[in-house]
Amino acid sequence: MKYLGPTSHPRLNEALAVVFLIAGLFVFISLASYHPLDPSWDTVSGATKAANLTGRIGAFFADLFLQSFGLAAYAIPMLILLLGWKWIRSSPISTPSAKTFGAILLVSSTCAALGMATTWRPIAGVIPAGGLAGSILADYLLASMNLTGAALFTGACWIVSIYLVSTFEMSRLPVWFRGPIAWIRAIASKFSRSWIAWRENRARAAKERAQKRELRKALAEKNAAEPKVVEQKVSKPRVEAPPIVDALDERPPFDPTPEIEDIPIHTLEMLPQPPAPIEIPTAAVPVLHERHTHAPSKPRADFHLPSTELLQEPPARSAYDSQELKEIAGRIKSKFEEFNVHGAVTQINPGPVVTTFEFKPEAGVKYSRITTLSEDLCLGLQAESILIERIPGKPTVGIEVPNSKREVISLRQILESDEFRDSTSPLSIALGKDINGRIKVTALESMPHLLIAGSTGAGKSVMLNSLIMSILYKATPRQVRMIMVDPKRLEFGPYEGVPHLLTPVITDPKKATYALRNAVLEMERRLKLLASQGVRNIDQYNKKVRQLEAQPRSLFEEETGEEPLEQIPYVLIVIDELADLMMLERAGVEESVTRLAQMARAVGMHLVLATQRPSVDVITGLIKANFPSRISFRVATRVDSRT
């Protein structure tokens, strides 16, 4: 078989070699610039231009090779480049069938070896290291031979493939290692000579220093025999020395050394006491006090909740036009009568966005006939959309019609309402108003976790900011602490420096993964703490701590050596865009979020996840099962709405 070898025409060989070299370079660049969001065989992207350096064609090839072979796909362009090099030199290829089998065995064994690392996903955090082929081969080998046998078998196949593809021979190993061994020997010889020279120089320098000491000693003995010379040399230093010594003797009362020792680090405990009259310690006290009060582990006890005067006043609410509402009710009745649906509008409930008209049908009119007329009502009322639903507890049907002028619902209006002020939960959330204009406030710990979905511009960011501001206006840093994750670097920037934050606003996906893992560790610590105190949730624990603090302590009570119990705050973890984290750090984020959602409710740790792409690859089954509370805004597709 000569299908791999060059032909007998040198110019044709060079032309085909150029084709091979360009093809190999094209495949290598496409693999190196792979992006998971580019269009591919199994991905549809709305982007007009692929991020891959080789365009859409390169993106298709890169996705096919990486999905199939993982990191072993980089061997394919290398083999193509090697083949082009052979053709450009017109050098014959011996045993092409063995070379072909060796190349296939090389890629397969590499895929299998990489596929044994099941948790390693180096390609965009999604594709396994060995690709689909590696996963299949690794699963079969591990099931048949276990890890040790599979590793030995894969290593043997890899060595055999190297034998077949290259000209490697065991007998030539001494020849190949002759050069490196000679190079290592040369370096060792040079290092040995340098070491010997350094020791000789060191001995020579020590000998010279000894000779200089002997020379100085001889000169000193010679000068001791000449008193006149000694008097001239000593007289000058003795004239100037006494003032220096006297000045040094007079300075100890002002020596700053004792004053520096009076400011140890543990003087934080002395901060409540009045400052000493010494100037240096009093200057240091405010610095230590400031550092103490801003420590994230111990929030200030004298924290005051902000005033709603900082927010903008709500716009004046315009009165409803009763005449207009009655006209709409008459048009609804007349439109129903056109289709032989008789009844009457018994009540009108105007709301901030929609107005509900309660329609009571006559006897014998089916509810299904009314619901089928929603589109006809839209035409008759010239409305964008109309919703028809039954009203529980009443024999009427609710017809929701959008208002011509929508009311702007301000956050200040909700925060100043009696519903929000009377709420005792530190995790109270101002949701807004219902269709009848009633203010709605809920507690996050009853959810206990929240999933928010909505496309760009649908109101998701407004909801997140309202949620955070509600808690900032309701709870102190001793009651609620927050962890904010903002991969887009746009939403949570204004909250940087808020005393409720446990950490600065996190924008790096890797740091977000570490923060979620630390949150899991904190959850486990709290679970052990609650179990040791015999309580079931954070409210019972904090209540027990308050009771212990209120009990008077006896002077004769024995010290146990244990630290006193302290109240633990709620922890709120807010993630602005879950899709970015799942794309880059999928395994770590999904595991941490799932564990927190399953077990963190009792210890007062709650999650708020927001995403504009609620697809199954972002909101997985495990995450979806543990988030029963969801708020949905307008999403891009019907499938996302059903997710």
C-alpha positions as CSV (number, residue, x, y, z in Angstrom):
1,M,0.0,0.0,0.0
2,K,1.5,3.3,-1.2
3,Y,-1.4,5.6,-0.5
4,L,0.5,7.7,2.1
5,G,3.8,7.9,0.2
6,P,4.7,10.7,-2.3
7,T,4.5,10.1,-6.1
8,S,7.3,10.1,-8.5
9,H,6.7,13.7,-9.6
10,P,8.5,16.1,-7.3
11,R,6.4,19.2,-8.3
12,L,3.2,17.3,-7.6
13,N,4.6,16.2,-4.3
14,E,5.4,19.8,-3.3
15,A,2.0,21.0,-4.3
16,L,0.2,18.4,-2.3
17,A,2.6,19.0,0.6
18,V,1.6,22.6,0.7
19,V,-2.0,21.5,0.9
20,F,-1.2,19.2,3.8
21,L,0.7,21.9,5.6
22,I,-2.0,24.5,5.2
23,A,-4.7,21.9,6.2
24,G,-2.7,20.9,9.3
25,L,-2.2,24.6,10.3
26,F,-5.8,25.4,9.7
27,V,-7.0,22.5,12.0
28,F,-4.5,23.5,14.7
29,I,-5.6,27.1,14.7
30,S,-9.2,26.2,14.8
31,L,-8.6,23.9,17.8
32,A,-6.5,26.5,19.6
33,S,-9.2,29.2,19.2
34,Y,-12.2,27.1,20.0
35,H,-15.1,28.9,21.8
36,P,-18.0,27.0,23.3
37,L,-20.6,29.5,22.1
38,D,-19.6,29.3,18.4
39,P,-22.0,27.6,16.0
40,S,-21.3,23.9,15.6
41,W,-22.9,20.6,14.7
42,D,-24.9,20.5,17.9
43,T,-25.1,24.2,18.8
44,V,-27.2,27.0,17.2
45,S,-25.9,30.5,17.9
46,G,-27.5,33.9,17.2
47,A,-24.1,35.5,16.7
48,T,-23.4,36.8,13.2
49,K,-19.7,36.1,13.5
50,A,-17.9,33.2,15.1
51,A,-15.2,33.9,17.7
52,N,-13.0,31.2,16.2
53,L,-10.0,32.6,14.2
54,T,-10.8,30.3,11.3
55,G,-14.5,31.3,11.0
56,R,-17.6,29.2,11.1
57,I,-15.9,26.3,9.1
58,G,-13.1,26.1,11.6
59,A,-15.6,26.3,14.5
60,F,-17.4,23.2,13.1
61,F,-14.2,21.3,12.7
62,A,-13.0,22.3,16.1
63,D,-16.2,21.3,17.8
64,L,-16.3,17.9,16.0
65,F,-12.7,17.0,16.8
66,L,-12.8,18.2,20.4
67,Q,-16.1,16.7,21.2
68,S,-15.0,13.4,19.7
69,F,-11.3,13.2,20.9
70,G,-10.8,15.9,23.5
71,L,-7.2,17.0,24.0
72,A,-6.1,14.1,21.8
73,A,-7.5,16.0,18.8
74,Y,-4.3,18.1,18.8
75,A,-2.5,15.0,17.5
76,I,-4.5,15.1,14.3
77,P,-3.0,18.4,12.9
78,M,0.5,17.2,14.1
79,L,0.1,14.0,12.0
80,I,-1.1,16.1,9.0
81,L,1.9,18.4,9.3
82,L,4.2,15.4,9.6
83,L,2.7,13.9,6.4
84,G,3.1,17.2,4.6
85,W,6.8,17.4,5.6
86,K,7.3,13.9,4.2
87,W,5.7,14.9,0.9
88,I,7.6,18.1,0.5
89,R,10.9,16.2,0.9
90,S,9.6,13.4,-1.4
91,S,10.8,10.9,1.1
92,P,9.1,7.5,0.9
93,I,7.0,6.2,3.8
94,S,7.7,2.6,4.7
95,T,4.8,0.4,5.8
96,P,2.0,2.9,5.4
97,S,-0.7,0.5,6.7
98,A,1.3,0.1,10.0
99,K,1.7,3.9,10.2
100,T,-2.1,4.4,9.7
101,F,-2.9,1.8,12.4
102,G,-0.3,3.4,14.7
103,A,-1.8,6.8,14.2
104,I,-5.3,5.5,15.1
105,L,-3.9,3.6,18.1
106,L,-2.1,6.7,19.2
107,V,-5.2,8.9,19.2
108,S,-7.3,6.1,20.8
109,S,-4.9,5.4,23.6
110,T,-4.4,9.1,24.3
111,C,-8.2,9.5,24.5
112,A,-8.6,6.5,26.8
113,A,-5.8,7.8,29.1
114,L,-7.4,11.3,29.3
115,G,-10.9,9.8,29.7
116,M,-9.9,8.2,33.0
117,A,-9.8,11.6,34.5
118,T,-13.6,11.9,34.6
119,T,-13.7,15.2,36.5
120,W,-11.1,17.0,34.5
121,R,-12.8,19.2,31.9
122,P,-10.1,21.5,30.6
123,I,-11.9,22.5,27.4
124,A,-14.2,25.5,28.2
125,G,-15.1,23.7,31.5
126,V,-17.6,21.5,29.6
127,I,-15.9,19.0,27.3
128,P,-14.1,16.1,29.0
129,A,-10.3,15.8,28.5
130,G,-10.7,12.6,26.4
131,G,-13.8,13.6,24.5
132,L,-16.6,11.2,23.7
133,A,-14.3,8.5,22.5
134,G,-12.2,8.8,25.6
135,S,-15.2,8.5,27.8
136,I,-16.5,5.4,26.0
137,L,-13.0,3.6,26.0
138,A,-12.2,4.6,29.6
139,D,-15.6,3.3,30.9
140,Y,-15.1,0.0,29.1
141,L,-11.5,-0.4,30.3
142,L,-12.3,0.6,33.9
143,A,-15.2,-1.8,34.0
144,S,-13.1,-4.6,32.6
145,M,-9.7,-4.1,34.2
146,N,-10.1,-1.6,37.0
147,L,-7.8,1.4,37.2
148,T,-4.4,-0.4,37.5
149,G,-5.1,-2.8,34.6
150,A,-6.6,-0.1,32.4
151,A,-3.5,2.2,33.0
152,L,-1.1,-0.6,32.1
153,F,-3.0,-1.5,29.0
154,T,-3.3,2.1,27.9
155,G,0.4,2.7,28.4
156,A,1.3,-0.4,26.5
157,C,-0.9,0.7,23.6
158,W,0.6,4.1,23.6
159,I,4.1,2.8,23.5
160,V,3.2,0.4,20.6
161,S,1.6,3.3,18.7
162,I,4.8,5.4,19.1
163,Y,6.8,2.4,17.7
164,L,4.5,2.1,14.7
165,V,4.2,5.9,13.9
166,S,7.9,6.8,14.4
167,T,11.3,5.2,13.8
168,F,11.8,4.7,17.5
169,E,14.0,1.7,18.5
170,M,15.0,0.6,22.0
171,S,18.5,-0.3,20.7
172,R,19.1,3.4,19.8
173,L,18.3,4.7,23.3
174,P,22.0,4.8,24.2
175,V,22.7,6.8,21.1
176,W,19.9,9.2,21.8
177,F,20.9,9.7,25.4
178,R,24.6,10.2,24.6
179,G,24.1,13.8,23.8
180,P,22.0,14.7,26.9
181,I,24.4,12.7,29.1
182,A,27.4,14.5,27.7
183,W,25.6,17.9,28.2
184,I,24.8,17.0,31.9
185,R,28.4,15.9,32.5
186,A,29.7,19.2,31.0
187,I,27.4,21.2,33.3
188,A,28.5,19.1,36.3
189,S,32.2,19.5,35.4
190,K,31.7,23.3,35.1
191,F,29.9,23.4,38.4
192,S,32.6,21.4,40.1
193,R,35.3,23.7,38.7
194,S,33.4,26.7,39.9
195,W,33.0,25.2,43.3
196,I,36.7,24.5,43.6
197,A,37.6,28.0,42.4
198,W,35.2,29.5,44.9
199,R,36.7,27.5,47.8
200,E,40.2,28.5,46.7
201,N,39.3,32.2,46.5
202,R,37.6,32.0,49.9
203,A,40.8,30.4,51.4
204,R,43.0,33.0,49.7
205,A,40.8,35.9,51.1
206,A,40.9,34.4,54.6
207,K,44.7,34.2,54.4
208,E,44.9,37.8,53.3
209,R,42.6,38.9,56.2
210,A,44.9,37.0,58.6
211,Q,48.0,38.7,57.2
212,K,46.3,42.1,57.6
213,R,45.4,41.4,61.2
214,E,49.0,40.5,62.0
215,L,50.2,43.6,60.2
216,R,47.8,45.9,62.2
217,K,48.8,44.1,65.4
218,A,52.5,44.7,64.7
219,L,51.9,48.4,63.9
220,A,49.9,48.8,67.2
221,E,52.8,47.3,69.2
222,K,55.2,49.6,67.4
223,N,53.0,52.7,68.1
224,A,52.8,51.7,71.8
225,A,56.5,52.3,72.1
226,E,56.2,56.0,70.9
227,P,54.1,57.9,73.5
228,K,54.2,61.3,71.7
229,V,52.5,59.9,68.7
230,V,49.9,58.3,70.9
231,E,49.2,61.6,72.7
232,Q,48.6,63.5,69.5
233,K,46.3,60.9,68.0
234,V,44.3,60.3,71.2
235,S,44.0,63.9,72.3
236,K,41.5,64.9,69.5
237,P,38.9,62.2,70.1
238,R,39.2,62.8,73.9
239,V,38.4,66.5,73.5
240,E,35.2,65.7,71.4
241,A,34.2,62.5,73.1
242,P,33.0,64.0,76.5
243,P,30.2,66.2,75.0
244,I,29.0,63.3,72.9
245,V,28.9,60.9,75.9
246,D,27.3,63.6,78.1
247,A,24.6,64.2,75.5
248,L,23.9,60.5,75.2
249,D,23.8,60.2,78.9
250,E,21.2,63.0,79.1
251,R,18.9,61.5,76.4
252,P,17.5,58.4,78.1
253,P,14.5,60.3,79.7
254,F,13.4,61.1,76.1
255,D,14.3,57.7,74.6
256,P,11.3,56.6,72.5
257,T,11.9,52.9,73.2
258,P,9.7,52.7,76.3
259,E,6.9,54.6,74.6
260,I,6.9,52.2,71.6
261,E,6.6,49.2,74.0
262,D,3.5,50.8,75.5
263,I,1.6,50.3,72.2
264,P,1.3,46.5,71.7
265,I,-1.3,45.1,69.3
266,H,-3.4,43.7,72.2
267,T,-4.2,47.2,73.3
268,L,-7.5,46.9,71.3
269,E,-9.1,45.9,74.6
270,M,-8.2,49.2,76.1
271,L,-10.0,51.3,73.5
272,P,-13.1,52.1,75.6
273,Q,-10.9,53.6,78.4
274,P,-9.8,57.3,78.2
275,P,-6.5,57.9,76.4
276,A,-3.3,58.4,78.3
277,P,-1.7,61.8,78.4
278,I,1.3,60.6,76.4
279,E,1.1,61.9,72.9
280,I,2.2,58.9,70.9
281,P,-0.3,56.3,72.3
282,T,-3.2,58.7,71.9
283,A,-2.3,59.2,68.3
284,A,-2.3,55.5,67.7
285,V,-5.6,54.8,69.4
286,P,-8.0,56.1,66.6
287,V,-6.1,54.0,64.0
288,L,-6.6,50.8,66.0
289,H,-10.2,51.7,66.8
290,E,-11.0,52.3,63.2
291,R,-9.5,49.0,62.2
292,H,-11.5,47.2,64.8
293,T,-14.8,48.7,63.9
294,H,-14.4,47.9,60.2
295,A,-13.5,44.3,60.7
296,P,-15.9,42.2,58.6
297,S,-16.2,39.5,61.3
298,K,-17.7,41.8,63.9
299,P,-20.1,44.4,62.6
300,R,-20.8,47.6,64.5
301,A,-23.4,47.2,67.2
302,D,-24.5,50.8,67.0
303,F,-25.5,50.5,63.3
304,H,-28.6,52.6,62.4
305,L,-30.9,51.7,59.5
306,P,-30.9,54.2,56.7
307,S,-33.8,56.6,56.2
308,T,-36.2,56.4,53.3
309,E,-35.6,60.1,52.8
310,L,-32.6,59.0,50.8
311,L,-34.9,57.6,48.1
312,Q,-36.8,59.6,45.5
313,E,-40.4,60.5,46.4
314,P,-43.0,58.5,44.5
315,P,-44.8,60.4,41.8
316,A,-48.3,61.6,42.6
317,R,-50.9,59.0,41.8
318,S,-53.4,60.0,39.3
319,A,-57.1,59.4,40.0
320,Y,-58.9,56.7,38.0
321,D,-61.3,57.9,35.4
322,S,-64.5,56.2,36.5
323,Q,-66.3,57.2,33.4
324,E,-63.7,55.6,31.2
325,L,-63.8,52.4,33.2
326,K,-67.6,52.2,32.9
327,E,-67.3,52.7,29.1
328,I,-64.9,49.7,28.9
329,A,-67.3,47.6,31.0
330,G,-70.1,48.4,28.6
331,R,-68.0,47.5,25.6
332,I,-67.1,44.2,27.2
333,K,-70.7,43.4,27.8
334,S,-71.7,44.4,24.2
335,K,-68.9,42.4,22.7
336,F,-70.0,39.3,24.6
337,E,-73.6,39.8,23.5
338,E,-72.4,39.7,19.9
339,F,-71.4,36.1,20.4
340,N,-74.5,35.2,22.4
341,V,-72.7,35.3,25.8
342,H,-75.0,37.2,28.1
343,G,-74.1,38.5,31.5
344,A,-73.2,41.7,33.4
345,V,-70.1,43.4,34.8
346,T,-70.7,43.4,38.6
347,Q,-67.5,45.0,39.9
348,I,-64.4,46.9,38.6
349,N,-61.1,46.6,40.5
350,P,-58.6,49.2,39.1
351,G,-54.9,48.3,39.6
352,P,-51.6,50.0,38.9
353,V,-51.0,48.2,35.6
354,V,-54.2,46.3,34.8
355,T,-57.9,46.7,35.7
356,T,-60.0,43.6,36.6
357,F,-63.6,43.6,35.4
358,E,-65.7,40.9,37.2
359,F,-68.1,39.5,34.7
360,K,-71.0,37.3,35.9
361,P,-72.4,35.2,33.2
362,E,-76.0,34.2,33.0
363,A,-77.2,30.6,33.7
364,G,-76.3,28.2,31.0
365,V,-73.2,30.0,29.7
366,K,-70.1,27.8,29.7
367,Y,-66.8,29.1,31.1
368,S,-65.0,27.7,28.0
369,R,-67.1,29.9,25.7
370,I,-65.9,33.0,27.6
371,T,-62.2,32.1,27.5
372,T,-62.3,31.5,23.8
373,L,-63.4,35.1,23.2
374,S,-60.2,36.7,24.6
375,E,-58.8,37.5,21.1
376,D,-62.1,39.0,20.0
377,L,-62.1,41.2,23.2
378,C,-58.6,42.4,22.3
379,L,-59.9,43.6,19.0
380,G,-63.0,45.2,20.4
381,L,-61.1,47.0,23.2
382,Q,-58.0,47.7,21.1
383,A,-55.9,46.2,23.9
384,E,-52.5,44.6,23.6
385,S,-53.6,41.4,25.5
386,I,-56.4,40.4,27.8
387,L,-56.3,37.6,30.4
388,I,-59.5,35.8,31.4
389,E,-59.5,33.7,34.6
390,R,-61.9,32.5,37.2
391,I,-62.0,34.4,40.5
392,P,-61.8,31.9,43.5
393,G,-64.7,32.2,45.9
394,K,-66.9,34.2,43.6
395,P,-69.3,33.2,40.8
396,T,-67.7,35.7,38.4
397,V,-65.0,35.6,35.8
398,G,-62.1,38.1,36.0
399,I,-61.2,39.9,32.8
400,E,-57.8,41.8,33.1
401,V,-57.5,44.7,30.8
402,P,-54.2,46.8,30.6
403,N,-54.6,50.4,31.7
404,S,-54.0,53.2,29.2
405,K,-51.7,54.9,31.7
406,R,-49.6,52.6,33.9
407,E,-48.7,53.6,37.4
408,V,-45.0,53.8,38.4
409,I,-44.5,51.8,41.6
410,S,-41.6,53.2,43.6
411,L,-39.5,51.3,46.1
412,R,-40.0,54.1,48.7
413,Q,-43.7,53.7,48.6
414,I,-43.4,50.0,49.5
415,L,-40.7,50.5,52.2
416,E,-42.9,53.1,53.9
417,S,-46.0,50.9,53.9
418,D,-47.4,49.3,57.0
419,E,-47.0,45.9,55.5
420,F,-43.2,46.3,55.2
421,R,-42.7,48.0,58.6
422,D,-44.8,45.4,60.4
423,S,-42.9,42.5,58.9
424,T,-40.6,41.0,61.6
425,S,-38.4,39.1,59.3
426,P,-34.9,40.6,58.6
427,L,-35.2,39.1,55.1
428,S,-38.3,40.9,54.1
429,I,-38.6,41.6,50.4
430,A,-40.7,44.4,48.8
431,L,-42.3,42.6,45.8
432,G,-44.5,45.5,44.7
433,K,-48.3,45.5,44.1
434,D,-50.8,43.0,42.9
435,I,-53.3,43.6,40.1
436,N,-55.7,45.2,42.7
437,G,-53.1,47.6,44.0
438,R,-52.4,45.9,47.3
439,I,-48.8,46.0,48.5
440,K,-47.1,42.7,48.6
441,V,-44.2,41.9,51.0
442,T,-42.8,38.5,51.6
443,A,-40.0,36.9,53.7
444,L,-37.1,35.2,51.9
445,E,-36.6,32.5,54.6
446,S,-40.0,31.1,53.8
447,M,-39.1,30.5,50.2
448,P,-36.2,29.5,51.1
449,H,-34.3,30.1,47.9
450,L,-35.3,32.2,44.9
451,L,-34.7,31.8,41.2
452,I,-35.2,34.8,38.9
453,A,-35.3,34.6,35.1
454,G,-35.8,37.2,32.5
455,S,-34.3,38.5,29.3
456,T,-32.5,41.7,28.9
457,G,-34.7,44.7,29.6
458,A,-37.5,42.7,31.2
459,G,-36.9,44.0,34.8
460,K,-34.6,41.4,36.3
461,S,-32.0,43.9,37.4
462,V,-34.7,46.1,39.0
463,M,-36.0,43.1,40.9
464,L,-32.5,42.3,42.2
465,N,-31.8,45.8,43.3
466,S,-35.2,46.1,45.0
467,L,-34.5,42.8,46.8
468,I,-31.1,44.0,48.1
469,M,-32.4,47.5,49.1
470,S,-35.3,45.9,51.0
471,I,-32.9,43.9,53.1
472,L,-30.5,46.9,53.6
473,Y,-33.5,49.0,54.9
474,K,-34.7,46.1,57.1
475,A,-31.7,44.4,58.7
476,T,-28.5,45.5,60.3
477,P,-25.1,43.8,59.5
478,R,-25.4,41.8,62.7
479,Q,-28.6,40.3,61.4
480,V,-27.9,39.7,57.7
481,R,-24.6,39.4,55.8
482,M,-24.3,39.2,52.0
483,I,-22.1,37.6,49.3
484,M,-22.6,39.2,45.9
485,V,-21.4,37.6,42.7
486,D,-21.5,39.8,39.6
487,P,-19.7,38.2,36.6
488,K,-20.9,41.0,34.3
489,R,-19.2,43.7,36.6
490,L,-22.1,46.1,36.1
491,E,-25.0,45.4,38.6
492,F,-23.5,45.2,42.1
493,G,-20.7,47.8,41.8
494,P,-22.6,50.5,43.7
495,Y,-22.9,48.1,46.7
496,E,-19.1,47.9,47.2
497,G,-18.2,48.9,50.7
498,V,-21.7,48.2,52.2
499,P,-21.1,46.9,55.8
500,H,-23.5,44.0,55.2
501,L,-20.9,42.4,52.7
502,L,-18.9,39.5,53.9
503,T,-16.5,39.9,51.0
504,P,-16.0,42.5,48.3
505,V,-18.3,42.1,45.3
506,I,-16.9,39.0,43.4
507,T,-16.5,39.4,39.6
508,D,-14.1,36.5,38.9
509,P,-15.8,33.2,38.2
510,K,-13.0,31.2,39.9
511,K,-13.2,33.4,43.0
512,A,-17.0,32.9,43.0
513,T,-16.4,29.1,43.0
514,Y,-14.1,29.4,46.0
515,A,-16.7,31.7,47.8
516,L,-19.4,29.1,47.2
517,R,-17.2,26.3,48.6
518,N,-16.4,28.4,51.7
519,A,-20.2,29.0,52.1
520,V,-20.6,25.2,52.1
521,L,-18.0,24.9,54.8
522,E,-19.8,27.6,56.8
523,M,-23.0,25.7,56.4
524,E,-21.5,22.5,57.7
525,R,-20.0,24.5,60.7
526,R,-23.4,25.9,61.5
527,L,-25.1,22.6,61.2
528,K,-22.7,21.1,63.8
529,L,-23.2,24.1,66.0
530,L,-27.0,23.8,65.9
531,A,-26.8,20.1,66.6
532,S,-24.5,20.6,69.6
533,Q,-27.1,23.0,71.1
534,G,-30.1,20.8,70.4
535,V,-31.9,23.3,68.2
536,R,-33.4,22.8,64.7
537,N,-33.0,26.2,63.0
538,I,-31.2,29.5,63.3
539,D,-34.2,31.2,65.0
540,Q,-34.2,28.8,67.8
541,Y,-30.5,29.1,68.2
542,N,-30.5,32.9,68.3
543,K,-33.4,32.8,70.8
544,K,-31.4,30.5,73.0
545,V,-28.4,32.7,72.8
546,R,-30.5,35.8,73.8
547,Q,-31.9,33.9,76.8
548,L,-28.4,32.9,77.9
549,E,-27.3,36.5,77.6
550,A,-30.2,37.8,79.6
551,Q,-29.6,35.4,82.5
552,P,-27.5,36.9,85.3
553,R,-24.2,35.2,86.0
554,S,-23.2,34.3,89.5
555,L,-19.8,35.4,90.9
556,F,-19.2,31.8,92.0
557,E,-19.9,30.3,88.7
558,E,-17.1,28.1,87.5
559,E,-15.3,29.0,84.2
560,T,-15.6,26.2,81.6
561,G,-13.0,27.6,79.3
562,E,-15.4,27.5,76.4
563,E,-16.1,30.6,74.3
564,P,-19.6,32.1,75.0
565,L,-22.2,31.6,72.3
566,E,-22.9,34.4,69.9
567,Q,-25.8,35.0,67.6
568,I,-25.2,34.1,64.0
569,P,-26.5,36.2,61.2
570,Y,-28.4,35.2,58.1
571,V,-26.3,34.9,55.0
572,L,-27.7,35.9,51.6
573,I,-25.8,34.8,48.5
574,V,-26.9,36.7,45.4
575,I,-25.6,35.6,41.9
576,D,-26.5,38.0,39.1
577,E,-25.8,35.8,36.1
578,L,-25.7,32.1,36.7
579,A,-25.1,31.2,33.0
580,D,-21.6,32.8,33.0
581,L,-20.6,30.8,36.1
582,M,-22.0,27.5,34.7
583,M,-20.2,28.0,31.4
584,L,-16.8,28.5,33.0
585,E,-16.9,26.7,36.4
586,R,-19.8,24.2,35.9
587,A,-18.8,21.4,38.2
588,G,-17.9,23.4,41.2
589,V,-20.8,25.8,41.0
590,E,-23.4,23.2,40.4
591,E,-22.2,21.1,43.4
592,S,-22.0,24.0,45.8
593,V,-25.3,25.5,44.8
594,T,-27.1,22.1,45.1
595,R,-25.7,21.4,48.5
596,L,-26.5,24.9,49.8
597,A,-30.1,24.7,48.3
598,Q,-30.6,21.3,50.0
599,M,-29.2,21.9,53.5
600,A,-28.6,25.6,54.1
601,R,-32.2,26.7,54.9
602,A,-32.1,25.6,58.6
603,V,-28.8,27.5,59.3
604,G,-30.1,30.8,57.8
605,M,-28.2,30.7,54.4
606,H,-30.3,31.6,51.4
607,L,-29.6,31.7,47.7
608,V,-30.9,34.2,45.0
609,L,-30.0,33.2,41.5
610,A,-30.7,35.3,38.4
611,T,-30.2,34.4,34.8
612,Q,-31.3,35.7,31.4
613,R,-31.0,32.2,29.8
614,P,-33.0,29.7,31.9
615,S,-32.1,26.7,29.7
616,V,-31.5,23.2,30.9
617,D,-27.7,23.5,30.6
618,V,-27.8,26.5,33.0
619,I,-30.6,25.5,35.4
620,T,-29.9,21.8,35.7
621,G,-32.3,19.2,37.2
622,L,-30.6,19.3,40.6
623,I,-30.8,23.1,40.8
624,K,-34.3,23.2,39.5
625,A,-35.6,20.7,42.0
626,N,-34.3,22.7,45.0
627,F,-35.6,26.1,44.0
628,P,-39.4,25.9,44.4
629,S,-39.8,29.7,44.5
630,R,-39.3,31.3,41.1
631,I,-40.0,34.8,39.7
632,S,-40.2,34.9,35.9
633,F,-40.1,38.0,33.7
634,R,-40.4,38.0,29.9
635,V,-37.9,35.4,28.4
636,A,-36.7,34.9,24.9
637,T,-38.4,31.7,23.9
638,R,-41.4,29.6,25.0
639,V,-39.0,26.7,25.9
640,D,-37.2,29.0,28.4
641,S,-40.6,30.0,29.9
642,R,-41.5,26.3,30.5
643,T,-38.1,25.6,32.0
